[in-house]
Amino acid sequence: MASKFKIGDAMNTYNVALLTLKSRQYNVWLEPGENEDETGYWHANRDDAEFIAFDPLRLLGLVAMWEQRGNNWERMQNEGDIYDELLTNTYGND
């Protein structure tokens, strides 16, 4: 069955990611890279939380993860390792 909606990671989503962060009341800015070939680091902060990423989509992802899980965002021992499971299911144990 075909998806009715599909979106992928591409530069045309970056501005929408930044607009989403701004609509959630985050301050957003770009810290320039050390040379012309590097874009730099994207930052967002609100209250006492700050997030840093290589691109706006990753930045939004970190914020969404923190909004869902809070300061204790890391995987708990009783939670599965979905990342490893998907890699194993796709590529095997080799």
C-alpha positions in Angstrom: 0.0 0.0 0.0 1.5 3.3 -1.1 1.9 6.2 1.4 -0.6 9.0 1.1 2.0 11.5 2.4 5.8 11.4 2.1 8.5 13.9 3.2 12.2 13.4 3.3 15.3 15.1 4.7 16.2 17.8 2.3 17.3 21.5 2.4 13.8 22.6 1.5 12.7 21.5 5.0 15.3 23.5 6.8 13.4 26.8 6.9 10.2 25.0 8.0 12.1 23.3 10.8 13.4 26.8 12.0 9.9 28.3 11.7 8.6 25.4 13.8 11.2 26.0 16.5 10.3 29.8 16.5 6.6 29.0 16.8 7.5 26.9 19.9 9.1 30.0 21.4 12.7 28.9 20.9 15.5 31.4 20.2 17.4 30.1 17.1 20.8 31.2 15.8 23.7 30.0 13.7 27.2 30.0 15.1 29.5 30.3 12.0 32.0 27.6 11.2 35.8 28.1 11.4 36.2 28.4 7.7 34.1 29.1 4.6 33.4 25.4 3.9 31.6 24.9 7.2 28.1 26.2 7.8 28.6 26.0 11.5 26.3 24.9 14.3 22.6 25.6 14.6 21.4 26.5 18.1 18.1 26.8 19.8 17.3 27.7 23.4 14.4 28.3 25.7 14.4 28.7 29.4 17.4 26.7 30.7 17.6 24.3 27.8 20.0 24.7 24.9 20.3 22.5 21.8 23.1 22.3 19.2 23.1 20.5 15.8 24.7 20.4 12.4 21.5 21.3 10.6 17.9 22.6 11.4 16.3 19.2 11.1 18.6 17.6 13.6 18.0 20.7 15.8 14.3 20.2 15.7 14.7 16.5 16.3 16.7 17.1 19.5 14.1 19.6 20.7 11.3 17.2 20.0 13.1 14.4 21.8 13.7 16.7 24.8 10.1 17.9 24.8 8.9 14.2 24.9 11.4 12.9 27.4 12.8 15.9 29.4 16.2 16.1 30.9 16.3 12.3 31.4 16.2 11.8 27.6 18.6 8.9 27.4 17.4 5.4 26.8 16.5 3.5 30.0 17.7 0.0 30.6 14.2 -1.4 30.3 13.7 0.1 26.9 14.7 -1.7 23.7 17.5 -0.8 21.4 15.4 -0.1 18.3 18.4 1.4 16.4 20.4 -1.8 16.8 17.4 -4.0 16.1 16.7 -2.2 12.8 20.3 -2.5 11.8 20.4 -6.2 12.6 17.1 -6.8 10.8 18.3 -5.0 7.7 22.0 -6.1 7.5 22.2 -9.2 9.7 24.7 -9.9 12.4 27.8 -10.0 10.2 
